[in-house]
Amino acid sequence: MANRGGNRSRPEEVDNTINYVQCDGLAVMKMVKHCHEESSNMDLAQGALLGLVVDKCLEITNCFPFPKSGDETMDEEMYQLTMMRRLRRVNVDHFHVGWYQSSDVGNFLSMALLESQYHYQTSIEESVVVIYDTQKSGRGFLCLKAYRLTPQAIQMYKDGDFTPEALRNLKVGYESLFVEIPIVIKNSPLTNIMMSELSEMLPEEQGQNFLDLGTASVLENHMRCLIERVDELYQESIRYNKYQQIVFKQETEKHRALAKQAAENVSRNAKGESPIPEEEVLRQFRPLPVPPRLNATITSGQINTYSQHISQFCSQSLAKLFITQSLQNAKEAKDTK
C-alpha cells in the first residue's frame, strides 16, 4: 500500500521541449494538396516534415509524401534518405523534424499513431505529428493541428504495461496521451502581397459566404462516428466487467479453499500429521491476465475529440441561425411597411 501511495503522489512531468510550431505556407500547401489527393481515393496520406529547431520553436520549412503502403517494391527508409539527400543538394532544409497525416472528421487517434509518434519522439526529441482534417477544411475551416506525446505516455509505452494499475500510477488518461502544440503559419512578404492582390481581384459575390449553413453534413458525420466510438467503449467496459466478475469469483473460491485447508490442518495437527502447505492450494488458482486498457483510453480520447468538434460546429451553426433569423425578421418587417 505504501508503494502504491508513493507512485500516485509522483509529480506530473510537463513537456517543455518546444513551445510552438512555425510552418511555412509552402509546406502547408504541399500537405493540403497531398491529403486531398489521397482522400479522393479513401487512402490515408502520410509524409515527412523537414525543418529546423530554433530555441524552442520548431520551424517546418518543407515536406514530402511517403510512398504508398501497397507498393511492396519500395524501400520506405531508403526513399526517405534519398529524398533528404537530394533536398540537401539544392540547399533546402533536410533535417527530419516529424511527420504529418490526414484525418477525416477527426478520427486520427489510433494505436498506429501512438506507436509511430513514440518511435519519432524517442529518436528525434523535438518531433511532432501534424494532423490535417480534410473534411473539416473542405467546409471552409482550416484544421491543422500539431501534437506530441506527453512524458507520461512515452513512459507508459516504454514500459509496455497497459494495465489499469500501471495507467493509474503514471496518471495517464485519454486527456494526457497527447499535448497539442500551437501552430503558426508564416508566409514571406512577397506571398502576402500576392494574396492581397488576389483577394482584391475576387468578385464581390465570391468569398463572402459567411452565412453558409453547409456544416450539417460534417455534424452528421461527427455524430455517426461518435456513436460508433461510444459503442466500442461500451463493449470494452463489458469485457472489463466480465474480467472483474471472474476475478471476484476466483477470489471467493480461493478463500473458501484456504478456509477448508486451515480446518483440515487443525485436524491433521490434532492427529500429529504434517499440515498441508498453503502453496498447494494457491497453485490451483493462477492469476488471471489483466485486460489492457490502452484501447479503451484511445477510444475515450477519440470520443473527447469528436465532442469538442461537435461543440465548435454547433456554436458556429447556432450563431449563423440566429443571424439569419434576425435578417429574415428585418426583411419581413420591411416588406410589411
C-alpha beads as a LAMMPS data file, in Angstrom:
LAMMPS data file: protein, C-alpha beads

337 atoms
336 bonds

1 atom types
1 bond types

-500.0 500.0 xlo xhi
-500.0 500.0 ylo yhi
-500.0 500.0 zlo zhi

Masses

1 110.0

Atoms # bond

1 1 1 0.000 0.000 0.000
2 1 1 2.911 2.383 0.744
3 1 1 4.341 1.750 -2.690
4 1 1 1.032 2.438 -4.389
5 1 1 0.577 5.680 -2.496
6 1 1 4.114 6.762 -3.301
7 1 1 3.604 6.197 -7.029
8 1 1 0.325 8.032 -7.001
9 1 1 1.854 11.150 -5.435
10 1 1 4.638 11.446 -8.009
11 1 1 4.723 14.869 -9.722
12 1 1 3.393 15.095 -13.250
13 1 1 6.044 15.712 -15.897
14 1 1 5.499 18.519 -18.375
15 1 1 6.912 18.560 -21.896
16 1 1 8.793 21.851 -22.405
17 1 1 10.847 20.750 -25.421
18 1 1 9.189 23.162 -27.868
19 1 1 6.691 25.958 -27.277
20 1 1 5.149 26.308 -30.727
21 1 1 5.427 25.188 -34.341
22 1 1 6.011 27.623 -37.190
23 1 1 5.041 26.222 -40.570
24 1 1 5.830 27.835 -43.921
25 1 1 2.926 28.398 -46.286
26 1 1 4.639 26.292 -48.982
27 1 1 4.846 23.283 -46.642
28 1 1 1.185 23.743 -45.665
29 1 1 0.113 23.833 -49.315
30 1 1 2.082 20.660 -50.058
31 1 1 0.421 18.871 -47.133
32 1 1 -3.045 20.096 -48.137
33 1 1 -2.556 19.044 -51.762
34 1 1 -1.293 15.564 -50.822
35 1 1 -4.023 14.942 -48.227
36 1 1 -6.846 15.965 -50.556
37 1 1 -5.460 13.850 -53.401
38 1 1 -5.342 10.767 -51.186
39 1 1 -8.730 11.461 -49.590
40 1 1 -10.368 11.201 -53.025
41 1 1 -9.147 7.574 -53.092
42 1 1 -10.144 6.987 -49.437
43 1 1 -6.463 6.464 -48.576
44 1 1 -4.511 7.750 -45.591
45 1 1 -1.959 10.395 -46.572
46 1 1 1.310 10.468 -44.647
47 1 1 4.583 12.272 -45.172
48 1 1 7.769 13.616 -43.601
49 1 1 8.267 17.096 -42.176
50 1 1 11.577 18.884 -42.660
51 1 1 12.895 21.945 -40.907
52 1 1 14.956 23.283 -38.030
53 1 1 14.660 23.882 -34.289
54 1 1 15.386 27.478 -33.265
55 1 1 15.393 27.962 -29.490
56 1 1 12.041 26.410 -28.549
57 1 1 10.358 26.970 -31.911
58 1 1 10.092 24.130 -34.397
59 1 1 10.220 25.611 -37.903
60 1 1 8.714 23.400 -40.636
61 1 1 10.006 24.628 -43.982
62 1 1 9.343 21.677 -46.299
63 1 1 7.751 18.240 -46.536
64 1 1 7.409 15.287 -48.870
65 1 1 4.915 12.390 -49.016
66 1 1 5.661 8.816 -48.020
67 1 1 5.274 6.147 -50.716
68 1 1 2.013 4.241 -50.705
69 1 1 1.982 1.149 -48.492
70 1 1 0.678 -1.010 -51.347
71 1 1 3.975 -0.657 -53.247
72 1 1 5.987 -3.624 -51.915
73 1 1 8.981 -2.907 -54.165
74 1 1 9.609 0.460 -52.484
75 1 1 12.007 0.611 -49.517
76 1 1 10.454 3.378 -47.411
77 1 1 13.574 4.073 -45.336
78 1 1 15.824 4.289 -48.397
79 1 1 13.228 6.500 -50.115
80 1 1 13.289 9.000 -47.228
81 1 1 17.090 9.057 -47.100
82 1 1 17.276 9.646 -50.863
83 1 1 14.732 12.484 -50.682
84 1 1 16.577 14.230 -47.830
85 1 1 19.911 13.793 -49.632
86 1 1 18.529 15.390 -52.807
87 1 1 16.945 18.258 -50.870
88 1 1 20.277 18.932 -49.194
89 1 1 21.939 19.222 -52.623
90 1 1 19.588 22.051 -53.594
91 1 1 20.180 23.858 -50.280
92 1 1 16.787 23.032 -48.732
93 1 1 16.351 22.182 -45.047
94 1 1 16.750 18.417 -44.873
95 1 1 16.539 17.743 -41.135
96 1 1 13.717 15.376 -40.203
97 1 1 11.504 17.032 -37.544
98 1 1 8.360 14.893 -37.626
99 1 1 5.595 13.663 -39.898
100 1 1 2.083 14.535 -40.999
101 1 1 -1.094 12.531 -41.522
102 1 1 -4.507 13.184 -42.996
103 1 1 -7.669 12.771 -40.987
104 1 1 -11.373 12.529 -41.750
105 1 1 -13.836 14.085 -39.256
106 1 1 -11.173 13.951 -36.531
107 1 1 -10.613 10.166 -36.480
108 1 1 -6.831 10.252 -36.120
109 1 1 -6.326 8.749 -32.662
110 1 1 -5.248 5.123 -33.019
111 1 1 -2.716 2.592 -31.810
112 1 1 -0.694 3.055 -35.011
113 1 1 -0.460 6.826 -34.454
114 1 1 0.652 6.318 -30.858
115 1 1 3.310 3.789 -31.856
116 1 1 4.650 5.889 -34.744
117 1 1 4.880 9.068 -32.676
118 1 1 6.594 7.146 -29.867
119 1 1 9.313 5.987 -32.256
120 1 1 9.688 9.508 -33.657
121 1 1 9.973 11.216 -30.265
122 1 1 12.406 8.661 -28.872
123 1 1 14.693 9.092 -31.896
124 1 1 14.058 12.813 -32.614
125 1 1 13.227 14.606 -29.375
126 1 1 11.594 17.692 -30.943
127 1 1 9.463 15.821 -33.488
128 1 1 5.739 16.461 -33.861
129 1 1 2.878 14.923 -35.792
130 1 1 0.737 17.356 -37.789
131 1 1 -2.873 16.291 -38.395
132 1 1 -4.803 17.792 -41.311
133 1 1 -8.578 17.222 -41.353
134 1 1 -9.682 17.073 -44.984
135 1 1 -13.456 17.125 -44.490
136 1 1 -13.488 19.989 -41.986
137 1 1 -11.075 22.016 -44.117
138 1 1 -13.205 21.318 -47.183
139 1 1 -16.062 23.135 -45.431
140 1 1 -14.003 26.294 -45.018
141 1 1 -12.403 25.654 -41.604
142 1 1 -8.653 25.078 -41.930
143 1 1 -7.924 22.290 -39.436
144 1 1 -4.164 21.878 -38.990
145 1 1 -3.003 20.753 -35.565
146 1 1 0.347 19.631 -34.149
147 1 1 0.600 17.022 -31.372
148 1 1 3.294 15.475 -29.203
149 1 1 3.178 12.572 -26.781
150 1 1 3.326 13.541 -23.122
151 1 1 6.230 12.230 -20.988
152 1 1 3.745 10.015 -19.117
153 1 1 2.527 8.431 -22.378
154 1 1 6.121 7.844 -23.522
155 1 1 6.945 6.159 -20.220
156 1 1 3.784 4.022 -20.460
157 1 1 4.687 2.837 -23.964
158 1 1 8.315 2.244 -22.937
159 1 1 7.216 0.052 -20.011
160 1 1 4.753 -1.825 -22.228
161 1 1 2.382 -2.209 -19.276
162 1 1 -1.156 -1.098 -20.157
163 1 1 -2.947 -2.471 -17.087
164 1 1 -5.304 -0.201 -15.117
165 1 1 -2.839 -0.132 -12.197
166 1 1 0.065 0.994 -14.420
167 1 1 -2.005 3.711 -16.113
168 1 1 -3.208 4.937 -12.722
169 1 1 0.316 5.097 -11.290
170 1 1 1.583 7.053 -14.317
171 1 1 -1.540 9.255 -14.270
172 1 1 -2.196 8.513 -17.934
173 1 1 -5.709 9.096 -19.203
174 1 1 -7.310 9.883 -22.532
175 1 1 -6.717 13.604 -21.904
176 1 1 -2.989 13.137 -21.207
177 1 1 -1.911 10.924 -24.118
178 1 1 -1.130 13.821 -26.451
179 1 1 -0.488 17.503 -25.904
180 1 1 -1.438 19.995 -28.611
181 1 1 1.319 22.391 -29.690
182 1 1 0.247 25.805 -31.062
183 1 1 0.936 26.048 -34.778
184 1 1 1.564 29.289 -36.678
185 1 1 1.584 29.621 -40.471
186 1 1 4.194 32.049 -41.784
187 1 1 4.444 33.404 -45.317
188 1 1 7.089 35.522 -46.969
189 1 1 6.292 39.219 -47.626
190 1 1 6.047 38.513 -51.369
191 1 1 3.463 35.788 -50.711
192 1 1 1.414 38.132 -48.518
193 1 1 1.469 40.798 -51.260
194 1 1 0.320 38.262 -53.853
195 1 1 -2.516 37.034 -51.614
196 1 1 -3.657 40.613 -51.012
197 1 1 -3.744 41.236 -54.750
198 1 1 -5.684 38.007 -55.342
199 1 1 -8.274 38.931 -52.702
200 1 1 -8.819 42.298 -54.436
201 1 1 -9.270 40.554 -57.789
202 1 1 -12.089 38.343 -56.473
203 1 1 -15.612 39.455 -57.378
204 1 1 -17.677 40.809 -54.512
205 1 1 -20.136 37.897 -54.604
206 1 1 -17.342 35.340 -54.109
207 1 1 -15.515 34.627 -50.890
208 1 1 -18.212 36.268 -48.757
209 1 1 -20.445 33.270 -47.908
210 1 1 -20.234 33.830 -44.173
211 1 1 -23.783 32.576 -43.586
212 1 1 -23.251 29.236 -45.296
213 1 1 -25.013 26.532 -43.256
214 1 1 -23.240 23.662 -45.023
215 1 1 -21.784 22.298 -41.773
216 1 1 -24.771 19.976 -41.320
217 1 1 -23.075 17.113 -43.176
218 1 1 -19.941 17.498 -41.048
219 1 1 -22.031 17.421 -37.878
220 1 1 -23.860 14.334 -39.132
221 1 1 -20.571 12.505 -39.799
222 1 1 -19.215 13.527 -36.415
223 1 1 -22.335 12.249 -34.679
224 1 1 -22.197 8.945 -36.573
225 1 1 -18.528 8.427 -35.660
226 1 1 -19.229 9.452 -32.057
227 1 1 -21.979 6.815 -31.760
228 1 1 -19.620 4.146 -33.127
229 1 1 -16.883 5.054 -30.629
230 1 1 -19.353 5.071 -27.730
231 1 1 -20.428 1.564 -28.755
232 1 1 -16.781 0.455 -28.825
233 1 1 -16.195 1.903 -25.358
234 1 1 -19.325 0.132 -24.101
235 1 1 -18.011 -3.202 -25.422
236 1 1 -14.667 -2.550 -23.716
237 1 1 -16.461 -1.857 -20.424
238 1 1 -18.443 -5.111 -20.763
239 1 1 -15.201 -7.067 -21.263
240 1 1 -13.596 -5.429 -18.254
241 1 1 -16.672 -6.027 -16.069
242 1 1 -16.622 -9.715 -17.032
243 1 1 -12.961 -9.867 -16.040
244 1 1 -13.770 -8.325 -12.640
245 1 1 -16.597 -10.821 -12.094
246 1 1 -14.294 -13.757 -12.892
247 1 1 -11.619 -12.361 -10.549
248 1 1 -14.179 -11.927 -7.762
249 1 1 -15.437 -15.489 -8.267
250 1 1 -11.882 -16.844 -8.198
251 1 1 -11.050 -14.904 -5.018
252 1 1 -14.176 -16.288 -3.342
253 1 1 -13.246 -19.862 -4.294
254 1 1 -9.662 -19.288 -3.132
255 1 1 -10.772 -18.009 0.297
256 1 1 -13.152 -20.948 0.616
257 1 1 -10.358 -23.387 -0.266
258 1 1 -7.971 -21.723 2.197
259 1 1 -10.576 -21.890 4.958
260 1 1 -11.176 -25.573 4.206
261 1 1 -7.414 -26.225 4.176
262 1 1 -6.986 -24.398 7.509
263 1 1 -9.720 -26.530 9.114
264 1 1 -8.130 -29.686 7.696
265 1 1 -4.702 -28.653 9.024
266 1 1 -6.189 -28.282 12.535
267 1 1 -7.465 -31.842 12.408
268 1 1 -4.126 -33.079 10.990
269 1 1 -2.229 -31.336 13.769
270 1 1 -4.512 -32.996 16.326
271 1 1 -3.636 -36.368 14.795
272 1 1 0.073 -35.500 14.765
273 1 1 0.278 -35.357 10.962
274 1 1 2.137 -32.687 8.977
275 1 1 -0.083 -29.806 7.762
276 1 1 -0.798 -29.247 4.070
277 1 1 1.270 -26.278 2.805
278 1 1 -0.699 -23.264 1.681
279 1 1 1.196 -23.125 -1.621
280 1 1 -0.555 -26.281 -2.831
281 1 1 -3.917 -24.551 -2.563
282 1 1 -2.717 -21.289 -4.106
283 1 1 -1.195 -23.184 -7.019
284 1 1 -4.687 -24.175 -8.137
285 1 1 -5.706 -20.507 -8.583
286 1 1 -3.428 -18.919 -11.120
287 1 1 -3.729 -15.131 -11.505
288 1 1 -5.796 -14.101 -14.494
289 1 1 -4.193 -11.776 -17.085
290 1 1 -5.452 -8.210 -16.738
291 1 1 -7.017 -6.934 -19.990
292 1 1 -5.075 -3.950 -21.415
293 1 1 -6.764 -0.612 -21.052
294 1 1 -4.930 1.249 -23.806
295 1 1 -7.640 0.620 -26.424
296 1 1 -10.296 1.986 -24.082
297 1 1 -8.118 5.019 -23.339
298 1 1 -7.615 5.756 -27.051
299 1 1 -11.350 5.320 -27.708
300 1 1 -12.145 7.737 -24.865
301 1 1 -9.714 10.254 -26.358
302 1 1 -11.409 9.900 -29.741
303 1 1 -14.816 10.496 -28.128
304 1 1 -13.420 13.618 -26.463
305 1 1 -12.114 14.888 -29.832
306 1 1 -15.468 14.306 -31.526
307 1 1 -17.277 16.081 -28.681
308 1 1 -15.015 19.132 -28.982
309 1 1 -15.520 19.308 -32.752
310 1 1 -19.295 18.944 -32.395
311 1 1 -19.387 21.680 -29.755
312 1 1 -17.382 24.001 -32.011
313 1 1 -19.561 23.329 -35.063
314 1 1 -22.786 23.641 -33.077
315 1 1 -21.808 27.033 -31.660
316 1 1 -20.940 28.320 -35.140
317 1 1 -24.100 26.900 -36.731
318 1 1 -26.348 28.295 -33.975
319 1 1 -24.742 31.722 -34.304
320 1 1 -25.405 31.666 -38.066
321 1 1 -29.010 30.556 -37.489
322 1 1 -29.674 33.424 -35.062
323 1 1 -28.125 35.895 -37.505
324 1 1 -30.199 34.610 -40.433
325 1 1 -33.320 34.682 -38.246
326 1 1 -32.711 38.341 -37.408
327 1 1 -32.114 39.159 -41.067
328 1 1 -35.299 37.347 -42.065
329 1 1 -37.351 39.191 -39.410
330 1 1 -35.906 42.511 -40.561
331 1 1 -36.752 41.685 -44.172
332 1 1 -40.349 40.706 -43.264
333 1 1 -40.788 43.887 -41.233
334 1 1 -39.527 45.960 -44.162
335 1 1 -41.922 44.218 -46.595
336 1 1 -44.964 44.853 -44.392
337 1 1 -44.299 48.606 -44.253

Bonds

1 1 1 2
2 1 2 3
3 1 3 4
4 1 4 5
5 1 5 6
6 1 6 7
7 1 7 8
8 1 8 9
9 1 9 10
10 1 10 11
11 1 11 12
12 1 12 13
13 1 13 14
14 1 14 15
15 1 15 16
16 1 16 17
17 1 17 18
18 1 18 19
19 1 19 20
20 1 20 21
21 1 21 22
22 1 22 23
23 1 23 24
24 1 24 25
25 1 25 26
26 1 26 27
27 1 27 28
28 1 28 29
29 1 29 30
30 1 30 31
31 1 31 32
32 1 32 33
33 1 33 34
34 1 34 35
35 1 35 36
36 1 36 37
37 1 37 38
38 1 38 39
39 1 39 40
40 1 40 41
41 1 41 42
42 1 42 43
43 1 43 44
44 1 44 45
45 1 45 46
46 1 46 47
47 1 47 48
48 1 48 49
49 1 49 50
50 1 50 51
51 1 51 52
52 1 52 53
53 1 53 54
54 1 54 55
55 1 55 56
56 1 56 57
57 1 57 58
58 1 58 59
59 1 59 60
60 1 60 61
61 1 61 62
62 1 62 63
63 1 63 64
64 1 64 65
65 1 65 66
66 1 66 67
67 1 67 68
68 1 68 69
69 1 69 70
70 1 70 71
71 1 71 72
72 1 72 73
73 1 73 74
74 1 74 75
75 1 75 76
76 1 76 77
77 1 77 78
78 1 78 79
79 1 79 80
80 1 80 81
81 1 81 82
82 1 82 83
83 1 83 84
84 1 84 85
85 1 85 86
86 1 86 87
87 1 87 88
88 1 88 89
89 1 89 90
90 1 90 91
91 1 91 92
92 1 92 93
93 1 93 94
94 1 94 95
95 1 95 96
96 1 96 97
97 1 97 98
98 1 98 99
99 1 99 100
100 1 100 101
101 1 101 102
102 1 102 103
103 1 103 104
104 1 104 105
105 1 105 106
106 1 106 107
107 1 107 108
108 1 108 109
109 1 109 110
110 1 110 111
111 1 111 112
112 1 112 113
113 1 113 114
114 1 114 115
115 1 115 116
116 1 116 117
117 1 117 118
118 1 118 119
119 1 119 120
120 1 120 121
121 1 121 122
122 1 122 123
123 1 123 124
124 1 124 125
125 1 125 126
126 1 126 127
127 1 127 128
128 1 128 129
129 1 129 130
130 1 130 131
131 1 131 132
132 1 132 133
133 1 133 134
134 1 134 135
135 1 135 136
136 1 136 137
137 1 137 138
138 1 138 139
139 1 139 140
140 1 140 141
141 1 141 142
142 1 142 143
143 1 143 144
144 1 144 145
145 1 145 146
146 1 146 147
147 1 147 148
148 1 148 149
149 1 149 150
150 1 150 151
151 1 151 152
152 1 152 153
153 1 153 154
154 1 154 155
155 1 155 156
156 1 156 157
157 1 157 158
158 1 158 159
159 1 159 160
160 1 160 161
161 1 161 162
162 1 162 163
163 1 163 164
164 1 164 165
165 1 165 166
166 1 166 167
167 1 167 168
168 1 168 169
169 1 169 170
170 1 170 171
171 1 171 172
172 1 172 173
173 1 173 174
174 1 174 175
175 1 175 176
176 1 176 177
177 1 177 178
178 1 178 179
179 1 179 180
180 1 180 181
181 1 181 182
182 1 182 183
183 1 183 184
184 1 184 185
185 1 185 186
186 1 186 187
187 1 187 188
188 1 188 189
189 1 189 190
190 1 190 191
191 1 191 192
192 1 192 193
193 1 193 194
194 1 194 195
195 1 195 196
196 1 196 197
197 1 197 198
198 1 198 199
199 1 199 200
200 1 200 201
201 1 201 202
202 1 202 203
203 1 203 204
204 1 204 205
205 1 205 206
206 1 206 207
207 1 207 208
208 1 208 209
209 1 209 210
210 1 210 211
211 1 211 212
212 1 212 213
213 1 213 214
214 1 214 215
215 1 215 216
216 1 216 217
217 1 217 218
218 1 218 219
219 1 219 220
220 1 220 221
221 1 221 222
222 1 222 223
223 1 223 224
224 1 224 225
225 1 225 226
226 1 226 227
227 1 227 228
228 1 228 229
229 1 229 230
230 1 230 231
231 1 231 232
232 1 232 233
233 1 233 234
234 1 234 235
235 1 235 236
236 1 236 237
237 1 237 238
238 1 238 239
239 1 239 240
240 1 240 241
241 1 241 242
242 1 242 243
243 1 243 244
244 1 244 245
245 1 245 246
246 1 246 247
247 1 247 248
248 1 248 249
249 1 249 250
250 1 250 251
251 1 251 252
252 1 252 253
253 1 253 254
254 1 254 255
255 1 255 256
256 1 256 257
257 1 257 258
258 1 258 259
259 1 259 260
260 1 260 261
261 1 261 262
262 1 262 263
263 1 263 264
264 1 264 265
265 1 265 266
266 1 266 267
267 1 267 268
268 1 268 269
269 1 269 270
270 1 270 271
271 1 271 272
272 1 272 273
273 1 273 274
274 1 274 275
275 1 275 276
276 1 276 277
277 1 277 278
278 1 278 279
279 1 279 280
280 1 280 281
281 1 281 282
282 1 282 283
283 1 283 284
284 1 284 285
285 1 285 286
286 1 286 287
287 1 287 288
288 1 288 289
289 1 289 290
290 1 290 291
291 1 291 292
292 1 292 293
293 1 293 294
294 1 294 295
295 1 295 296
296 1 296 297
297 1 297 298
298 1 298 299
299 1 299 300
300 1 300 301
301 1 301 302
302 1 302 303
303 1 303 304
304 1 304 305
305 1 305 306
306 1 306 307
307 1 307 308
308 1 308 309
309 1 309 310
310 1 310 311
311 1 311 312
312 1 312 313
313 1 313 314
314 1 314 315
315 1 315 316
316 1 316 317
317 1 317 318
318 1 318 319
319 1 319 320
320 1 320 321
321 1 321 322
322 1 322 323
323 1 323 324
324 1 324 325
325 1 325 326
326 1 326 327
327 1 327 328
328 1 328 329
329 1 329 330
330 1 330 331
331 1 331 332
332 1 332 333
333 1 333 334
334 1 334 335
335 1 335 336
336 1 336 337
